[in-house]
Every structure is written in structure tokens, then in C-alpha cells.
Amino acid sequence: MSWLGAVRLYLIFIAIANLVWEFAQMPLYTIWQTGTRSEIVFAAVHCTGGDILIAMSCLIGSLCLLGNENWPKERFWPVTALTIITGLGYTIFSEWLNIEIRGAWAYGDWMPVIPIIGAGLSPFLQWIVLPIAGFVLVAREQSKYRQAS
């Protein structure tokens, strides 16, 4: 599998998975009680767009810093780890900025909040679970490609 094929597969997975996750976690935010149906849909789609940009930026940045022209055959795990770490770091910062400083959104009563960092558990897990699943998918496809060669 080429690096471009791996990037495409990862980002397609990330786009679909984040859209599903955004709709699934919507009841954990105040918009679920206060927003109209169209506001909720807009918020989920808008947030998914941001998720795609975050994922793409983290992956491309990680590839520039740690990857090489033979990725994902080589340097797969360092790129994976840095992508997950930077995505998670950005998410923690963004949750703080948009909740505490800008007041752009708010957690509902059902959102578990992680002590000390103050980020919601759902967005925190989103940026661990989904990238790991996406990279596992890429690794499996890369393995199939190697076996066929």
C-alpha cells in the first residue's frame, strides 16, 4: 500500500467514524436540550469537519516529522503515536478554549469530566479510540498488501 493510499484510507475512516461519534455524543452537550434539530445536525456536521481537519493536520505533521517515503511500510508506529498524541493534545486545548474561554459550547450534566484537565471524557476518548481504530485498519490493509506482493 502506498503512503497516499494509507492516508486516504485513514482519513475516510476518520471522517465517517467522527460523524457517527459526534452524533452519538451530542446528548452529552447542552445543545441537546437547548438546540433545535437543525442546530444539532449543524453542530455535529460542523464538528466533524473540524475533526477531519485536526486528524489531517496531525497526520501530515507527523509524517513530515517522523515518516519517510516508504511509510506506512516503515516508521508506521512512530507516526501513529505522534498523530494520536498531537490530536489528543489539541483536543484537550480546544475543549478548554471553547468551554472555559470562548463559551462556544458547554457540557451537559451527563458528560463525565476528567479531573485536573477539565476535558470531557467523550471527546478525550474520541481522540484515542478513533485514531487507533483508523491506524489498525491501515495496518491490516498494509499487511494484506505485503502478503499479496
Secondary structure, DSSP 8 states (H G I E B T S, - for coil): --HHHHHHHHHHHHHHHHHHHHHHHGGGBTHHHHS-HHHHHHHHHHHHHHHHHHHHHHHHHHHHHH--TTTTTSSHHHHHHHHHHHHHHHHHHHHHIIIIIS----B-TT--B-TTT--BHHHHHHHHHHHHHHHHHHHHHHHHHHHH-
